[in-house]
Amino acid sequence: MGAIGTFKLGAQFPDLFARAESTVGDESNNAVVASLRNLPILMWNNHGDELVSEPEFLQTANKLDSLGYRYELDAFQPCANPMCSPVFTNHLQLAINDQYAPAAAFLGTAHVDRS
């Protein structure tokens, strides 16, 4: 499941998740963002991504911000190093970077209190 799926499932079933992390995605339907009230979200996106553009992920972040919801947006720059592979586009950059410690720390051991 990708980041768009993270938003979709988080908005549909917010009581099932303690936290959510989306890597390169957005929620294009701002009407459902209100459902994320109790779901802290970490958003990782790339400037210049060819599938999820900056205006798209900023629209989601701005909606979360306007509602006063807990979220963090980390927007990364595309790889400018000439050693970067042209095979891996901006959309895949975060996946191949393999630096998930911050996301793991964000998700941590949070759990949903089902009582």
PDB file as gemmi writes it, atoms N, CA and C in Angstrom:
CRYST1    1.000    1.000    1.000  90.00  90.00  90.00 P 1                      
ATOM      1  N   MET A   1       0.847  -1.170   0.000  1.00  0.00           N  
ATOM      2  CA  MET A   1       0.000   0.000   0.000  1.00  0.00           C  
ATOM      3  C   MET A   1       0.892   1.232   0.000  1.00  0.00           C  
ATOM      4  N   GLY A   2       0.503   2.200  -0.771  1.00  0.00           N  
ATOM      5  CA  GLY A   2       1.263   3.433  -0.833  1.00  0.00           C  
ATOM      6  C   GLY A   2       0.689   4.503   0.077  1.00  0.00           C  
ATOM      7  N   ALA A   3       1.236   5.693  -0.070  1.00  0.00           N  
ATOM      8  CA  ALA A   3       0.845   6.803   0.796  1.00  0.00           C  
ATOM      9  C   ALA A   3      -0.599   7.234   0.573  1.00  0.00           C  
ATOM     10  N   ILE A   4      -1.063   7.173  -0.663  1.00  0.00           N  
ATOM     11  CA  ILE A   4      -2.456   7.539  -0.919  1.00  0.00           C  
ATOM     12  C   ILE A   4      -3.374   6.539  -0.219  1.00  0.00           C  
ATOM     13  N   GLY A   5      -2.986   5.276  -0.209  1.00  0.00           N  
ATOM     14  CA  GLY A   5      -3.738   4.264   0.532  1.00  0.00           C  
ATOM     15  C   GLY A   5      -3.706   4.508   2.030  1.00  0.00           C  
ATOM     16  N   THR A   6      -2.591   5.032   2.521  1.00  0.00           N  
ATOM     17  CA  THR A   6      -2.494   5.374   3.941  1.00  0.00           C  
ATOM     18  C   THR A   6      -3.543   6.415   4.304  1.00  0.00           C  
ATOM     19  N   PHE A   7      -3.664   7.441   3.470  1.00  0.00           N  
ATOM     20  CA  PHE A   7      -4.683   8.463   3.722  1.00  0.00           C  
ATOM     21  C   PHE A   7      -6.087   7.888   3.578  1.00  0.00           C  
ATOM     22  N   LYS A   8      -6.296   7.061   2.568  1.00  0.00           N  
ATOM     23  CA  LYS A   8      -7.623   6.494   2.330  1.00  0.00           C  
ATOM     24  C   LYS A   8      -8.075   5.640   3.514  1.00  0.00           C  
ATOM     25  N   LEU A   9      -7.227   4.710   3.941  1.00  0.00           N  
ATOM     26  CA  LEU A   9      -7.602   3.849   5.064  1.00  0.00           C  
ATOM     27  C   LEU A   9      -7.663   4.626   6.378  1.00  0.00           C  
ATOM     28  N   GLY A  10      -6.752   5.575   6.548  1.00  0.00           N  
ATOM     29  CA  GLY A  10      -6.775   6.389   7.760  1.00  0.00           C  
ATOM     30  C   GLY A  10      -8.041   7.214   7.878  1.00  0.00           C  
ATOM     31  N   ALA A  11      -8.519   7.734   6.753  1.00  0.00           N  
ATOM     32  CA  ALA A  11      -9.748   8.534   6.764  1.00  0.00           C  
ATOM     33  C   ALA A  11     -10.984   7.652   6.917  1.00  0.00           C  
ATOM     34  N   GLN A  12     -10.962   6.468   6.316  1.00  0.00           N  
ATOM     35  CA  GLN A  12     -12.115   5.571   6.411  1.00  0.00           C  
ATOM     36  C   GLN A  12     -12.227   4.902   7.775  1.00  0.00           C  
ATOM     37  N   PHE A  13     -11.090   4.541   8.347  1.00  0.00           N  
ATOM     38  CA  PHE A  13     -11.077   3.783   9.600  1.00  0.00           C  
ATOM     39  C   PHE A  13     -10.122   4.421  10.611  1.00  0.00           C  
ATOM     40  N   PRO A  14     -10.343   5.674  10.986  1.00  0.00           N  
ATOM     41  CA  PRO A  14      -9.381   6.361  11.852  1.00  0.00           C  
ATOM     42  C   PRO A  14      -9.242   5.733  13.239  1.00  0.00           C  
ATOM     43  N   ASP A  15     -10.241   4.999  13.683  1.00  0.00           N  
ATOM     44  CA  ASP A  15     -10.171   4.385  15.010  1.00  0.00           C  
ATOM     45  C   ASP A  15      -9.292   3.140  15.052  1.00  0.00           C  
ATOM     46  N   LEU A  16      -8.856   2.666  13.897  1.00  0.00           N  
ATOM     47  CA  LEU A  16      -8.031   1.458  13.856  1.00  0.00           C  
ATOM     48  C   LEU A  16      -6.540   1.744  13.934  1.00  0.00           C  
ATOM     49  N   PHE A  17      -6.146   3.002  13.803  1.00  0.00           N  
ATOM     50  CA  PHE A  17      -4.729   3.339  13.719  1.00  0.00           C  
ATOM     51  C   PHE A  17      -4.346   4.353  14.791  1.00  0.00           C  
ATOM     52  N   ALA A  18      -3.173   4.166  15.379  1.00  0.00           N  
ATOM     53  CA  ALA A  18      -2.672   5.112  16.379  1.00  0.00           C  
ATOM     54  C   ALA A  18      -1.904   6.248  15.711  1.00  0.00           C  
ATOM     55  N   ARG A  19      -1.242   5.953  14.604  1.00  0.00           N  
ATOM     56  CA  ARG A  19      -0.475   6.935  13.835  1.00  0.00           C  
ATOM     57  C   ARG A  19      -0.405   6.469  12.390  1.00  0.00           C  
ATOM     58  N   ALA A  20      -0.058   7.399  11.508  1.00  0.00           N  
ATOM     59  CA  ALA A  20       0.075   7.050  10.094  1.00  0.00           C  
ATOM     60  C   ALA A  20       1.292   7.757   9.510  1.00  0.00           C  
ATOM     61  N   GLU A  21       1.961   7.083   8.590  1.00  0.00           N  
ATOM     62  CA  GLU A  21       3.107   7.666   7.890  1.00  0.00           C  
ATOM     63  C   GLU A  21       2.894   7.449   6.404  1.00  0.00           C  
ATOM     64  N   SER A  22       2.920   8.536   5.652  1.00  0.00           N  
ATOM     65  CA  SER A  22       2.742   8.432   4.202  1.00  0.00           C  
ATOM     66  C   SER A  22       4.035   8.854   3.517  1.00  0.00           C  
ATOM     67  N   THR A  23       4.523   8.002   2.643  1.00  0.00           N  
ATOM     68  CA  THR A  23       5.719   8.319   1.869  1.00  0.00           C  
ATOM     69  C   THR A  23       5.280   8.606   0.443  1.00  0.00           C  
ATOM     70  N   VAL A  24       5.335   9.856   0.062  1.00  0.00           N  
ATOM     71  CA  VAL A  24       4.985  10.370  -1.255  1.00  0.00           C  
ATOM     72  C   VAL A  24       3.503  10.130  -1.562  1.00  0.00           C  
ATOM     73  N   GLY A  25       2.664  10.965  -0.961  1.00  0.00           N  
ATOM     74  CA  GLY A  25       1.239  10.862  -1.217  1.00  0.00           C  
ATOM     75  C   GLY A  25       0.487  12.069  -0.699  1.00  0.00           C  
ATOM     76  N   ASP A  26      -0.809  12.044  -0.919  1.00  0.00           N  
ATOM     77  CA  ASP A  26      -1.688  13.118  -0.484  1.00  0.00           C  
ATOM     78  C   ASP A  26      -3.094  12.564  -0.356  1.00  0.00           C  
ATOM     79  N   GLU A  27      -3.994  13.378   0.171  1.00  0.00           N  
ATOM     80  CA  GLU A  27      -5.421  13.041   0.166  1.00  0.00           C  
ATOM     81  C   GLU A  27      -6.093  14.069  -0.719  1.00  0.00           C  
ATOM     82  N   SER A  28      -6.434  13.663  -1.925  1.00  0.00           N  
ATOM     83  CA  SER A  28      -6.983  14.608  -2.898  1.00  0.00           C  
ATOM     84  C   SER A  28      -8.411  15.028  -2.576  1.00  0.00           C  
ATOM     85  N   ASN A  29      -9.096  14.265  -1.744  1.00  0.00           N  
ATOM     86  CA  ASN A  29     -10.463  14.602  -1.362  1.00  0.00           C  
ATOM     87  C   ASN A  29     -10.433  15.299  -0.003  1.00  0.00           C  
ATOM     88  N   ASN A  30     -10.383  16.619  -0.014  1.00  0.00           N  
ATOM     89  CA  ASN A  30     -10.286  17.363   1.242  1.00  0.00           C  
ATOM     90  C   ASN A  30     -11.502  17.188   2.139  1.00  0.00           C  
ATOM     91  N   ALA A  31     -12.601  16.693   1.588  1.00  0.00           N  
ATOM     92  CA  ALA A  31     -13.802  16.491   2.398  1.00  0.00           C  
ATOM     93  C   ALA A  31     -13.606  15.397   3.447  1.00  0.00           C  
ATOM     94  N   VAL A  32     -12.701  14.460   3.202  1.00  0.00           N  
ATOM     95  CA  VAL A  32     -12.506  13.366   4.156  1.00  0.00           C  
ATOM     96  C   VAL A  32     -11.374  13.637   5.148  1.00  0.00           C  
ATOM     97  N   VAL A  33     -10.629  14.715   4.943  1.00  0.00           N  
ATOM     98  CA  VAL A  33      -9.499  15.012   5.827  1.00  0.00           C  
ATOM     99  C   VAL A  33      -9.967  15.225   7.268  1.00  0.00           C  
ATOM    100  N   ALA A  34     -11.175  15.716   7.449  1.00  0.00           N  
ATOM    101  CA  ALA A  34     -11.697  15.930   8.802  1.00  0.00           C  
ATOM    102  C   ALA A  34     -11.736  14.634   9.608  1.00  0.00           C  
ATOM    103  N   SER A  35     -11.830  13.497   8.938  1.00  0.00           N  
ATOM    104  CA  SER A  35     -11.854  12.204   9.623  1.00  0.00           C  
ATOM    105  C   SER A  35     -10.528  11.870  10.295  1.00  0.00           C  
ATOM    106  N   LEU A  36      -9.477  12.592   9.956  1.00  0.00           N  
ATOM    107  CA  LEU A  36      -8.144  12.303  10.484  1.00  0.00           C  
ATOM    108  C   LEU A  36      -7.868  13.030  11.803  1.00  0.00           C  
ATOM    109  N   ARG A  37      -8.897  13.527  12.443  1.00  0.00           N  
ATOM    110  CA  ARG A  37      -8.767  14.359  13.644  1.00  0.00           C  
ATOM    111  C   ARG A  37      -7.881  13.721  14.720  1.00  0.00           C  
ATOM    112  N   ASN A  38      -8.048  12.447  14.977  1.00  0.00           N  
ATOM    113  CA  ASN A  38      -7.313  11.785  16.056  1.00  0.00           C  
ATOM    114  C   ASN A  38      -6.172  10.905  15.563  1.00  0.00           C  
ATOM    115  N   LEU A  39      -5.744  11.142  14.336  1.00  0.00           N  
ATOM    116  CA  LEU A  39      -4.694  10.317  13.742  1.00  0.00           C  
ATOM    117  C   LEU A  39      -3.494  11.187  13.367  1.00  0.00           C  
ATOM    118  N   PRO A  40      -2.462  11.221  14.210  1.00  0.00           N  
ATOM    119  CA  PRO A  40      -1.263  11.982  13.854  1.00  0.00           C  
ATOM    120  C   PRO A  40      -0.624  11.403  12.587  1.00  0.00           C  
ATOM    121  N   ILE A  41      -0.164  12.282  11.718  1.00  0.00           N  
ATOM    122  CA  ILE A  41       0.357  11.846  10.421  1.00  0.00           C  
ATOM    123  C   ILE A  41       1.737  12.444  10.173  1.00  0.00           C  
ATOM    124  N   LEU A  42       2.636  11.605   9.696  1.00  0.00           N  
ATOM    125  CA  LEU A  42       3.934  12.046   9.199  1.00  0.00           C  
ATOM    126  C   LEU A  42       3.888  11.915   7.688  1.00  0.00           C  
ATOM    127  N   MET A  43       4.059  13.036   6.989  1.00  0.00           N  
ATOM    128  CA  MET A  43       4.036  13.045   5.523  1.00  0.00           C  
ATOM    129  C   MET A  43       5.451  13.255   4.999  1.00  0.00           C  
ATOM    130  N   TRP A  44       5.919  12.330   4.188  1.00  0.00           N  
ATOM    131  CA  TRP A  44       7.187  12.498   3.483  1.00  0.00           C  
ATOM    132  C   TRP A  44       6.878  12.663   2.010  1.00  0.00           C  
ATOM    133  N   ASN A  45       7.316  13.761   1.440  1.00  0.00           N  
ATOM    134  CA  ASN A  45       7.105  14.013   0.020  1.00  0.00           C  
ATOM    135  C   ASN A  45       8.369  14.581  -0.600  1.00  0.00           C  
ATOM    136  N   ASN A  46       8.416  14.550  -1.922  1.00  0.00           N  
ATOM    137  CA  ASN A  46       9.543  15.076  -2.691  1.00  0.00           C  
ATOM    138  C   ASN A  46       9.106  16.278  -3.506  1.00  0.00           C  
ATOM    139  N   HIS A  47       9.890  17.342  -3.443  1.00  0.00           N  
ATOM    140  CA  HIS A  47       9.685  18.440  -4.386  1.00  0.00           C  
ATOM    141  C   HIS A  47      10.009  17.900  -5.777  1.00  0.00           C  
ATOM    142  N   GLY A  48       9.196  18.219  -6.747  1.00  0.00           N  
ATOM    143  CA  GLY A  48       9.466  17.774  -8.109  1.00  0.00           C  
ATOM    144  C   GLY A  48       9.019  16.356  -8.405  1.00  0.00           C  
ATOM    145  N   ASP A  49       8.253  15.751  -7.499  1.00  0.00           N  
ATOM    146  CA  ASP A  49       7.765  14.392  -7.752  1.00  0.00           C  
ATOM    147  C   ASP A  49       6.834  14.407  -8.957  1.00  0.00           C  
ATOM    148  N   GLU A  50       7.002  13.436  -9.821  1.00  0.00           N  
ATOM    149  CA  GLU A  50       6.219  13.419 -11.054  1.00  0.00           C  
ATOM    150  C   GLU A  50       4.818  12.833 -10.875  1.00  0.00           C  
ATOM    151  N   LEU A  51       4.548  12.162  -9.760  1.00  0.00           N  
ATOM    152  CA  LEU A  51       3.224  11.575  -9.542  1.00  0.00           C  
ATOM    153  C   LEU A  51       2.403  12.326  -8.493  1.00  0.00           C  
ATOM    154  N   VAL A  52       3.055  12.813  -7.455  1.00  0.00           N  
ATOM    155  CA  VAL A  52       2.374  13.590  -6.413  1.00  0.00           C  
ATOM    156  C   VAL A  52       3.072  14.943  -6.355  1.00  0.00           C  
ATOM    157  N   SER A  53       2.472  15.916  -7.018  1.00  0.00           N  
ATOM    158  CA  SER A  53       3.128  17.218  -7.150  1.00  0.00           C  
ATOM    159  C   SER A  53       3.056  18.015  -5.851  1.00  0.00           C  
ATOM    160  N   GLU A  54       3.892  19.020  -5.772  1.00  0.00           N  
ATOM    161  CA  GLU A  54       3.943  19.862  -4.579  1.00  0.00           C  
ATOM    162  C   GLU A  54       2.589  20.509  -4.266  1.00  0.00           C  
ATOM    163  N   PRO A  55       1.879  21.062  -5.249  1.00  0.00           N  
ATOM    164  CA  PRO A  55       0.557  21.627  -4.913  1.00  0.00           C  
ATOM    165  C   PRO A  55      -0.404  20.588  -4.327  1.00  0.00           C  
ATOM    166  N   GLU A  56      -0.282  19.335  -4.755  1.00  0.00           N  
ATOM    167  CA  GLU A  56      -1.174  18.294  -4.235  1.00  0.00           C  
ATOM    168  C   GLU A  56      -0.882  17.982  -2.771  1.00  0.00           C  
ATOM    169  N   PHE A  57       0.381  17.735  -2.436  1.00  0.00           N  
ATOM    170  CA  PHE A  57       0.645  17.396  -1.036  1.00  0.00           C  
ATOM    171  C   PHE A  57       0.540  18.615  -0.129  1.00  0.00           C  
ATOM    172  N   LEU A  58       0.802  19.812  -0.673  1.00  0.00           N  
ATOM    173  CA  LEU A  58       0.620  21.017   0.141  1.00  0.00           C  
ATOM    174  C   LEU A  58      -0.854  21.282   0.426  1.00  0.00           C  
ATOM    175  N   GLN A  59      -1.727  20.933  -0.506  1.00  0.00           N  
ATOM    176  CA  GLN A  59      -3.164  21.095  -0.276  1.00  0.00           C  
ATOM    177  C   GLN A  59      -3.605  20.240   0.914  1.00  0.00           C  
ATOM    178  N   THR A  60      -3.110  19.015   0.978  1.00  0.00           N  
ATOM    179  CA  THR A  60      -3.439  18.149   2.108  1.00  0.00           C  
ATOM    180  C   THR A  60      -2.869  18.716   3.399  1.00  0.00           C  
ATOM    181  N   ALA A  61      -1.611  19.138   3.367  1.00  0.00           N  
ATOM    182  CA  ALA A  61      -0.980  19.703   4.567  1.00  0.00           C  
ATOM    183  C   ALA A  61      -1.700  20.969   5.022  1.00  0.00           C  
ATOM    184  N   ASN A  62      -2.069  21.822   4.081  1.00  0.00           N  
ATOM    185  CA  ASN A  62      -2.776  23.057   4.439  1.00  0.00           C  
ATOM    186  C   ASN A  62      -4.135  22.764   5.056  1.00  0.00           C  
ATOM    187  N   LYS A  63      -4.818  21.747   4.552  1.00  0.00           N  
ATOM    188  CA  LYS A  63      -6.117  21.376   5.124  1.00  0.00           C  
ATOM    189  C   LYS A  63      -5.934  20.844   6.543  1.00  0.00           C  
ATOM    190  N   LEU A  64      -4.946  19.979   6.744  1.00  0.00           N  
ATOM    191  CA  LEU A  64      -4.669  19.472   8.090  1.00  0.00           C  
ATOM    192  C   LEU A  64      -4.319  20.626   9.027  1.00  0.00           C  
ATOM    193  N   ASP A  65      -3.531  21.559   8.530  1.00  0.00           N  
ATOM    194  CA  ASP A  65      -3.125  22.714   9.325  1.00  0.00           C  
ATOM    195  C   ASP A  65      -4.322  23.595   9.680  1.00  0.00           C  
ATOM    196  N   SER A  66      -5.190  23.842   8.710  1.00  0.00           N  
ATOM    197  CA  SER A  66      -6.352  24.704   8.960  1.00  0.00           C  
ATOM    198  C   SER A  66      -7.310  24.090   9.977  1.00  0.00           C  
ATOM    199  N   LEU A  67      -7.315  22.769  10.062  1.00  0.00           N  
ATOM    200  CA  LEU A  67      -8.166  22.084  11.035  1.00  0.00           C  
ATOM    201  C   LEU A  67      -7.487  21.953  12.402  1.00  0.00           C  
ATOM    202  N   GLY A  68      -6.211  22.308  12.463  1.00  0.00           N  
ATOM    203  CA  GLY A  68      -5.475  22.208  13.719  1.00  0.00           C  
ATOM    204  C   GLY A  68      -5.084  20.786  14.075  1.00  0.00           C  
ATOM    205  N   TYR A  69      -4.965  19.926  13.069  1.00  0.00           N  
ATOM    206  CA  TYR A  69      -4.650  18.521  13.311  1.00  0.00           C  
ATOM    207  C   TYR A  69      -3.147  18.323  13.461  1.00  0.00           C  
ATOM    208  N   ARG A  70      -2.788  17.220  14.098  1.00  0.00           N  
ATOM    209  CA  ARG A  70      -1.381  16.891  14.333  1.00  0.00           C  
ATOM    210  C   ARG A  70      -0.806  16.208  13.094  1.00  0.00           C  
ATOM    211  N   TYR A  71       0.171  16.866  12.496  1.00  0.00           N  
ATOM    212  CA  TYR A  71       0.850  16.289  11.337  1.00  0.00           C  
ATOM    213  C   TYR A  71       2.225  16.921  11.224  1.00  0.00           C  
ATOM    214  N   GLU A  72       3.078  16.252  10.495  1.00  0.00           N  
ATOM    215  CA  GLU A  72       4.396  16.794  10.164  1.00  0.00           C  
ATOM    216  C   GLU A  72       4.621  16.541   8.688  1.00  0.00           C  
ATOM    217  N   LEU A  73       4.986  17.582   7.968  1.00  0.00           N  
ATOM    218  CA  LEU A  73       5.306  17.452   6.550  1.00  0.00           C  
ATOM    219  C   LEU A  73       6.803  17.632   6.379  1.00  0.00           C  
ATOM    220  N   ASP A  74       7.447  16.614   5.866  1.00  0.00           N  
ATOM    221  CA  ASP A  74       8.858  16.694   5.500  1.00  0.00           C  
ATOM    222  C   ASP A  74       8.919  16.595   3.980  1.00  0.00           C  
ATOM    223  N   ALA A  75       9.305  17.687   3.332  1.00  0.00           N  
ATOM    224  CA  ALA A  75       9.398  17.717   1.871  1.00  0.00           C  
ATOM    225  C   ALA A  75      10.875  17.758   1.490  1.00  0.00           C  
ATOM    226  N   PHE A  76      11.307  16.753   0.769  1.00  0.00           N  
ATOM    227  CA  PHE A  76      12.716  16.576   0.435  1.00  0.00           C  
ATOM    228  C   PHE A  76      13.018  17.083  -0.970  1.00  0.00           C  
ATOM    229  N   GLN A  77      14.252  17.499  -1.155  1.00  0.00           N  
ATOM    230  CA  GLN A  77      14.715  17.938  -2.469  1.00  0.00           C  
ATOM    231  C   GLN A  77      15.095  16.717  -3.304  1.00  0.00           C  
ATOM    232  N   PRO A  78      14.881  16.780  -4.616  1.00  0.00           N  
ATOM    233  CA  PRO A  78      15.329  15.673  -5.475  1.00  0.00           C  
ATOM    234  C   PRO A  78      16.848  15.534  -5.409  1.00  0.00           C  
ATOM    235  N   CYS A  79      17.311  14.371  -5.705  1.00  0.00           N  
ATOM    236  CA  CYS A  79      18.750  14.109  -5.689  1.00  0.00           C  
ATOM    237  C   CYS A  79      19.438  14.939  -6.769  1.00  0.00           C  
ATOM    238  N   ALA A  80      20.372  15.772  -6.352  1.00  0.00           N  
ATOM    239  CA  ALA A  80      21.097  16.625  -7.295  1.00  0.00           C  
ATOM    240  C   ALA A  80      22.503  16.109  -7.564  1.00  0.00           C  
ATOM    241  N   ASN A  81      22.861  15.032  -6.917  1.00  0.00           N  
ATOM    242  CA  ASN A  81      24.183  14.458  -7.075  1.00  0.00           C  
ATOM    243  C   ASN A  81      24.289  13.781  -8.442  1.00  0.00           C  
ATOM    244  N   PRO A  82      25.343  14.046  -9.203  1.00  0.00           N  
ATOM    245  CA  PRO A  82      25.482  13.394 -10.511  1.00  0.00           C  
ATOM    246  C   PRO A  82      25.610  11.874 -10.405  1.00  0.00           C  
ATOM    247  N   MET A  83      25.896  11.376  -9.203  1.00  0.00           N  
ATOM    248  CA  MET A  83      25.996   9.933  -9.008  1.00  0.00           C  
ATOM    249  C   MET A  83      24.618   9.283  -8.842  1.00  0.00           C  
ATOM    250  N   CYS A  84      23.566  10.087  -8.701  1.00  0.00           N  
ATOM    251  CA  CYS A  84      22.216   9.535  -8.569  1.00  0.00           C  
ATOM    252  C   CYS A  84      21.830   8.827  -9.855  1.00  0.00           C  
ATOM    253  N   SER A  85      21.170   7.733  -9.699  1.00  0.00           N  
ATOM    254  CA  SER A  85      20.777   6.944 -10.859  1.00  0.00           C  
ATOM    255  C   SER A  85      19.594   7.578 -11.580  1.00  0.00           C  
ATOM    256  N   PRO A  86      19.670   7.741 -12.895  1.00  0.00           N  
ATOM    257  CA  PRO A  86      18.516   8.251 -13.642  1.00  0.00           C  
ATOM    258  C   PRO A  86      17.389   7.220 -13.724  1.00  0.00           C  
ATOM    259  N   VAL A  87      17.689   5.982 -13.350  1.00  0.00           N  
ATOM    260  CA  VAL A  87      16.674   4.930 -13.370  1.00  0.00           C  
ATOM    261  C   VAL A  87      15.630   5.175 -12.278  1.00  0.00           C  
ATOM    262  N   PHE A  88      16.078   5.706 -11.137  1.00  0.00           N  
ATOM    263  CA  PHE A  88      15.175   5.941 -10.020  1.00  0.00           C  
ATOM    264  C   PHE A  88      14.690   7.384 -10.063  1.00  0.00           C  
ATOM    265  N   THR A  89      13.452   7.540 -10.389  1.00  0.00           N  
ATOM    266  CA  THR A  89      12.873   8.874 -10.507  1.00  0.00           C  
ATOM    267  C   THR A  89      12.628   9.472  -9.129  1.00  0.00           C  
ATOM    268  N   ASN A  90      12.207  10.724  -9.110  1.00  0.00           N  
ATOM    269  CA  ASN A  90      11.942  11.398  -7.841  1.00  0.00           C  
ATOM    270  C   ASN A  90      10.911  10.652  -6.999  1.00  0.00           C  
ATOM    271  N   HIS A  91       9.941  10.041  -7.654  1.00  0.00           N  
ATOM    272  CA  HIS A  91       8.887   9.352  -6.914  1.00  0.00           C  
ATOM    273  C   HIS A  91       9.441   8.182  -6.103  1.00  0.00           C  
ATOM    274  N   LEU A  92      10.471   7.544  -6.592  1.00  0.00           N  
ATOM    275  CA  LEU A  92      11.042   6.386  -5.902  1.00  0.00           C  
ATOM    276  C   LEU A  92      12.225   6.745  -5.009  1.00  0.00           C  
ATOM    277  N   GLN A  93      12.638   7.994  -5.028  1.00  0.00           N  
ATOM    278  CA  GLN A  93      13.841   8.403  -4.308  1.00  0.00           C  
ATOM    279  C   GLN A  93      13.791   8.046  -2.828  1.00  0.00           C  
ATOM    280  N   LEU A  94      12.697   8.331  -2.159  1.00  0.00           N  
ATOM    281  CA  LEU A  94      12.623   8.056  -0.725  1.00  0.00           C  
ATOM    282  C   LEU A  94      12.615   6.562  -0.439  1.00  0.00           C  
ATOM    283  N   ALA A  95      12.022   5.786  -1.327  1.00  0.00           N  
ATOM    284  CA  ALA A  95      11.977   4.340  -1.119  1.00  0.00           C  
ATOM    285  C   ALA A  95      13.365   3.717  -1.219  1.00  0.00           C  
ATOM    286  N   ILE A  96      14.169   4.190  -2.162  1.00  0.00           N  
ATOM    287  CA  ILE A  96      15.490   3.588  -2.332  1.00  0.00           C  
ATOM    288  C   ILE A  96      16.528   4.184  -1.395  1.00  0.00           C  
ATOM    289  N   ASN A  97      16.202   5.315  -0.768  1.00  0.00           N  
ATOM    290  CA  ASN A  97      17.140   5.944   0.159  1.00  0.00           C  
ATOM    291  C   ASN A  97      17.343   5.086   1.402  1.00  0.00           C  
ATOM    292  N   ASP A  98      16.316   4.328   1.773  1.00  0.00           N  
ATOM    293  CA  ASP A  98      16.402   3.359   2.867  1.00  0.00           C  
ATOM    294  C   ASP A  98      16.810   3.999   4.193  1.00  0.00           C  
ATOM    295  N   GLN A  99      16.200   5.121   4.505  1.00  0.00           N  
ATOM    296  CA  GLN A  99      16.452   5.799   5.774  1.00  0.00           C  
ATOM    297  C   GLN A  99      15.132   5.929   6.531  1.00  0.00           C  
ATOM    298  N   TYR A 100      14.663   4.825   7.076  1.00  0.00           N  
ATOM    299  CA  TYR A 100      13.342   4.804   7.691  1.00  0.00           C  
ATOM    300  C   TYR A 100      13.358   4.990   9.205  1.00  0.00           C  
ATOM    301  N   ALA A 101      14.512   5.246   9.787  1.00  0.00           N  
ATOM    302  CA  ALA A 101      14.580   5.407  11.244  1.00  0.00           C  
ATOM    303  C   ALA A 101      13.668   6.528  11.747  1.00  0.00           C  
ATOM    304  N   PRO A 102      13.609   7.700  11.086  1.00  0.00           N  
ATOM    305  CA  PRO A 102      12.693   8.740  11.576  1.00  0.00           C  
ATOM    306  C   PRO A 102      11.220   8.318  11.512  1.00  0.00           C  
ATOM    307  N   ALA A 103      10.845   7.598  10.475  1.00  0.00           N  
ATOM    308  CA  ALA A 103       9.457   7.130  10.372  1.00  0.00           C  
ATOM    309  C   ALA A 103       9.171   6.090  11.449  1.00  0.00           C  
ATOM    310  N   ALA A 104      10.114   5.195  11.677  1.00  0.00           N  
ATOM    311  CA  ALA A 104       9.935   4.182  12.721  1.00  0.00           C  
ATOM    312  C   ALA A 104       9.837   4.837  14.090  1.00  0.00           C  
ATOM    313  N   ALA A 105      10.641   5.874  14.319  1.00  0.00           N  
ATOM    314  CA  ALA A 105      10.575   6.584  15.599  1.00  0.00           C  
ATOM    315  C   ALA A 105       9.229   7.287  15.759  1.00  0.00           C  
ATOM    316  N   PHE A 106       8.708   7.859  14.670  1.00  0.00           N  
ATOM    317  CA  PHE A 106       7.400   8.522  14.727  1.00  0.00           C  
ATOM    318  C   PHE A 106       6.299   7.513  15.052  1.00  0.00           C  
ATOM    319  N   LEU A 107       6.319   6.385  14.371  1.00  0.00           N  
ATOM    320  CA  LEU A 107       5.295   5.366  14.613  1.00  0.00           C  
ATOM    321  C   LEU A 107       5.468   4.742  15.990  1.00  0.00           C  
ATOM    322  N   GLY A 108       6.723   4.532  16.375  1.00  0.00           N  
ATOM    323  CA  GLY A 108       7.048   4.049  17.714  1.00  0.00           C  
ATOM    324  C   GLY A 108       6.216   2.868  18.163  1.00  0.00           C  
ATOM    325  N   THR A 109       5.813   2.921  19.400  1.00  0.00           N  
ATOM    326  CA  THR A 109       5.001   1.843  19.969  1.00  0.00           C  
ATOM    327  C   THR A 109       3.587   2.335  20.268  1.00  0.00           C  
ATOM    328  N   ALA A 110       3.182   3.385  19.578  1.00  0.00           N  
ATOM    329  CA  ALA A 110       1.831   3.924  19.790  1.00  0.00           C  
ATOM    330  C   ALA A 110       0.795   2.846  19.504  1.00  0.00           C  
ATOM    331  N   HIS A 111      -0.244   2.843  20.284  1.00  0.00           N  
ATOM    332  CA  HIS A 111      -1.314   1.875  20.064  1.00  0.00           C  
ATOM    333  C   HIS A 111      -2.664   2.541  20.314  1.00  0.00           C  
ATOM    334  N   VAL A 112      -3.683   1.938  19.782  1.00  0.00           N  
ATOM    335  CA  VAL A 112      -5.042   2.439  19.940  1.00  0.00           C  
ATOM    336  C   VAL A 112      -5.638   1.822  21.199  1.00  0.00           C  
ATOM    337  N   ASP A 113      -6.206   2.651  22.046  1.00  0.00           N  
ATOM    338  CA  ASP A 113      -6.884   2.159  23.243  1.00  0.00           C  
ATOM    339  C   ASP A 113      -8.288   1.724  22.838  1.00  0.00           C  
ATOM    340  N   ARG A 114      -8.519   0.444  22.809  1.00  0.00           N  
ATOM    341  CA  ARG A 114      -9.800  -0.093  22.344  1.00  0.00           C  
ATOM    342  C   ARG A 114     -10.798  -0.312  23.476  1.00  0.00           C  
ATOM    343  N   SER A 115     -10.462   0.134  24.680  1.00  0.00           N  
ATOM    344  CA  SER A 115     -11.396  -0.088  25.793  1.00  0.00           C  
ATOM    345  C   SER A 115     -12.482   0.958  25.850  1.00  0.00           C  
TER     346      SER A 115                                                      
END                                                                             
